[in-house]
């Protein structure tokens, strides 16, 4: 992407500035969290459910653990789930979409009917059932979200592929006998990449929301690992005496999802300007 155009678009639409800065700061905090001199599991019975203060920026939880570092570590897990689930769903969706759109015919019909079948099942119900059947944990939640959230990406990439394969340079490459795998690698994939990048940002926010919902229901991330969803679940018992325990992780979820969606809109506008 053109750097000058990216900066110019950011200047014209300053509403995109906050999401970018927020995601950068959140990512940096998540990366350096192990270097911070605070143990997320250290308890202090003299500071149980303490309100936010200079010594504990986000207060403490019901057993005296520093809530700031708990939220940051929870963010590490939520972002990890979002990114890895996005990579999984994007890979599957891209393969299915490109193969279906490029080859067409029986292959297209077969793959799209399979997509229709999976799409007809209420997705959250499907994810909940699979999460219950499989052993709850980080790997399971990434696998479940990633492997059952690719259908919309597949449809999107298929539509883009159908458009790209009708372009003259693709038709000419087919005419002179270039291998299909080469055409897909050199012509189809680069052409659909801008759309794929935009879809990927939305996929991250959806994965974070799903993980948070599942963890809140108790079938997602399991203790002692914490995520924003599990922090919300744990906060239910302390809503009256420590409402910040629910407000803070909830606020981080909202801001993160908003930021990734805004980033997707920014990339979409940027790709249209460059196009």
C-alpha positions in Angstrom: 0.0 0.0 0.0 1.2 3.5 -0.8 2.6 5.1 2.4 1.8 8.7 1.3 -1.8 7.9 0.5 -2.2 6.1 3.8 -1.0 9.1 5.7 -3.1 11.5 3.6 -6.2 9.4 4.2 -5.5 9.4 8.0 -5.2 13.2 7.9 -8.5 13.5 6.1 -10.3 11.1 8.4 -8.9 11.7 11.9 -11.5 9.3 13.3 -9.2 6.5 12.2 -6.4 7.9 14.4 -7.7 6.7 17.7 -8.3 3.0 16.7 -4.8 2.8 15.2 -3.2 4.3 18.3 -5.3 2.2 20.6 -4.4 -1.0 18.8 -0.7 -0.1 18.8 -0.7 0.6 22.6 -2.7 -2.5 23.4 -0.3 -4.7 21.3 2.8 -3.1 22.9 1.3 -3.7 26.4 0.4 -7.3 25.6 3.9 -7.9 24.3 5.8 -6.4 27.3 3.4 -7.7 30.0 5.8 -10.4 31.1 8.5 -7.7 31.6 6.3 -5.7 34.0 7.2 -6.2 37.7 3.7 -7.3 38.6 2.7 -10.9 39.1 -0.9 -11.4 37.7 -1.5 -14.3 40.1 0.0 -12.7 43.3 -2.7 -12.4 46.0 -2.9 -9.8 48.8 -5.6 -10.5 51.4 -5.2 -6.9 52.7 -6.1 -5.4 49.4 -9.1 -7.5 48.4 -11.6 -5.7 46.0 -9.6 -2.4 46.5 -10.8 0.5 44.3 -8.5 1.9 41.6 -5.6 3.9 43.0 -2.0 4.9 42.3 -0.7 1.6 43.7 -3.3 -0.4 41.7 -4.4 1.5 38.6 -7.4 -0.7 37.9 -8.0 -1.8 41.6 -7.8 -5.4 42.7 -10.0 -8.4 42.4 -11.7 -10.5 45.1 -8.5 -12.1 46.2 -6.3 -9.0 46.0 -4.7 -9.6 42.6 -3.7 -6.4 40.7 -6.5 -6.0 38.1 -4.5 -3.9 35.7 -2.1 -6.7 35.0 -4.9 -9.2 34.9 -6.7 -7.2 32.2 -3.4 -6.8 30.2 -2.8 -10.6 30.4 -6.4 -11.2 29.5 -5.8 -9.0 26.5 -2.9 -11.1 25.5 -5.1 -14.2 25.4 -8.0 -12.4 23.6 -5.7 -10.9 21.0 -3.9 -14.3 20.5 -7.2 -16.1 20.0 -8.4 -13.3 17.6 -5.2 -13.4 15.5 -4.7 -17.2 15.3 -8.4 -17.8 14.7 -8.3 -15.1 12.0 -5.3 -16.8 10.3 -7.1 -20.2 10.4 -10.4 -18.9 9.1 -8.7 -16.7 6.5 -6.6 -19.6 5.2 -9.5 -22.0 4.9 -11.8 -19.3 3.4 -9.2 -18.2 0.9 -8.5 -21.8 -0.3 -12.2 -22.6 -0.6 -13.1 -19.3 -2.3 -10.3 -19.3 -4.8 -10.7 -22.9 -5.8 -14.5 -22.6 -6.1 -14.4 -19.4 -8.1 -11.5 -20.3 -10.4 -12.4 -23.8 -11.3 -16.2 -23.4 -11.3 -18.5 -26.2 -12.4 -19.0 -29.2 -10.2 -16.3 -28.2 -7.8 -17.9 -24.8 -7.3 -21.3 -26.3 -6.7 -20.0 -28.9 -4.3 -18.0 -26.4 -2.2 -20.7 -23.8 -2.2 -23.4 -26.3 -1.1 -21.0 -27.3 1.7 -20.7 -23.6 2.7 -24.5 -23.3 2.6 -24.9 -26.2 4.9 -22.5 -24.9 7.5 -24.0 -21.4 7.2 -27.5 -22.7 7.8 -26.5 -23.9 11.2 -26.7 -21.1 13.9 -23.0 -20.4 14.2 -22.8 -19.6 17.9 -24.8 -22.7 18.7 -22.4 -24.8 16.6 -19.4 -23.3 18.3 -20.9 -23.9 21.8 -21.7 -27.5 21.0 -18.2 -28.2 19.7 -16.6 -26.4 22.7 -18.6 -28.6 25.0 -17.7 -31.8 23.2 -14.0 -31.0 23.0 -11.8 -30.3 26.0 -12.1 -26.6 26.9 -8.9 -24.6 26.6 -7.0 -22.2 24.5 -6.1 -24.5 21.6 -9.7 -25.8 21.4 -11.2 -22.3 21.3 -8.8 -21.2 18.5 -9.6 -24.4 16.6 -13.3 -24.1 16.9 -13.6 -20.4 16.1 -11.1 -20.6 13.2 -12.5 -23.7 11.6 -16.1 -22.6 11.7 -16.0 -18.9 10.8 -14.5 -19.0 7.3 -17.7 -19.3 5.3 -18.3 -15.6 4.8 -14.7 -15.1 3.7 -15.0 -18.0 1.2 -18.1 -16.4 -0.4 -16.3 -13.0 -0.6 -13.1 -14.4 -2.1 -15.1 -16.6 -4.5 -16.9 -13.5 -5.8 -13.6 -11.6 -6.2 -12.1 -14.6 -8.0 -15.0 -14.8 -10.4 -14.4 -11.2 -11.3 -10.6 -11.5 -11.6 -10.5 -14.6 -13.7 -12.5 -12.7 -16.4 -9.7 -10.1 -16.8 -7.7 -10.1 -20.0 -4.4 -11.0 -18.5 -5.8 -14.1 -16.8 -7.6 -15.2 -20.0 -4.4 -14.7 -21.9 -2.4 -16.7 -19.4 -4.9 -19.6 -19.7 -4.7 -19.3 -23.5 -0.9 -19.7 -23.7 -1.0 -22.7 -21.4 0.2 -21.3 -18.1 -0.5 -23.8 -15.2 -3.6 -23.1 -13.1 -1.5 -23.1 -9.9 0.8 -20.5 -11.4 -2.2 -18.3 -12.5 -3.7 -18.5 -9.0 -0.4 -17.7 -7.3 0.7 -14.9 -9.5 -2.6 -13.3 -10.7 -5.6 -14.4 -8.6 -4.2 -14.1 -5.1 -2.5 -10.7 -5.5 -5.8 -9.3 -7.0 -7.9 -10.5 -4.1 -5.4 -9.6 -1.4 -6.8 -6.1 -0.6 -10.3 -7.6 0.0 -8.7 -10.4 2.0 -6.9 -8.0 4.3 -10.1 -6.0 5.0 -12.0 -9.2 5.7 -9.2 -10.4 8.1 -9.6 -7.4 10.3 -13.3 -8.0 10.7 -12.5 -11.7 11.4 -10.2 -10.7 14.3 -13.0 -8.6 16.0 -15.5 -11.4 15.5 -13.2 -14.0 17.0 -12.5 -11.8 20.1 -16.3 -11.3 20.6 -16.9 -15.1 20.2 -14.1 -16.0 22.6 -15.4 -13.5 25.1 -19.0 -14.8 24.9 -17.8 -18.4 25.3 -15.5 -17.6 28.2 -18.3 -15.6 29.8 -20.5 -18.7 29.6 -17.7 -20.8 31.1 -16.9 -23.0 28.1 -14.0 -20.9 26.7 -10.7 -20.1 28.2 -10.3 -22.0 31.5 -8.5 -20.9 34.8 -5.8 -20.2 35.6 -5.5 -18.6 32.1 -7.5 -15.3 32.0 -9.1 -13.6 29.0 -11.4 -10.6 28.9 -14.4 -13.0 28.7 -13.4 -15.0 31.7 -12.7 -11.8 33.7 -16.3 -10.8 32.9 -17.6 -14.1 34.1 -15.5 -13.9 37.3 -16.8 -10.3 37.9 -20.4 -11.4 38.2 -20.1 -12.2 41.9 -18.5 -8.8 42.6 -20.8 -6.4 40.6 -22.1 -4.5 43.6 -18.9 -4.0 45.6 -16.5 -3.8 42.7 -18.3 -2.9 39.5 -15.0 -1.9 37.8 -14.2 -5.6 37.5 -16.9 -5.9 34.9 -16.6 -2.4 33.4 -12.9 -2.5 32.6 -12.7 -5.8 30.6 -16.0 -5.0 28.9 -14.7 -1.6 27.9 -11.5 -3.1 26.5 -13.6 -5.6 24.5 -15.7 -2.8 23.0 -12.8 -0.6 22.2 -10.8 -3.4 20.6 -13.7 -4.6 18.5 -14.5 -1.0 17.5 -10.8 -0.4 16.6 -10.4 -3.5 14.4 -13.7 -2.7 12.6 -12.5 0.9 12.1 -9.2 -0.4 10.8 -11.0 -2.5 8.3 -13.0 0.5 7.1 -9.7 2.5 6.8 -8.1 -0.3 4.8 -11.2 -0.5 2.6 -11.1 3.2 1.8 -7.4 3.1 1.3 -7.7 0.2 -1.2 -10.4 2.1 -3.1 -8.3 5.2 -3.3 -5.3 3.3 -4.6 -7.6 1.4 -7.0 
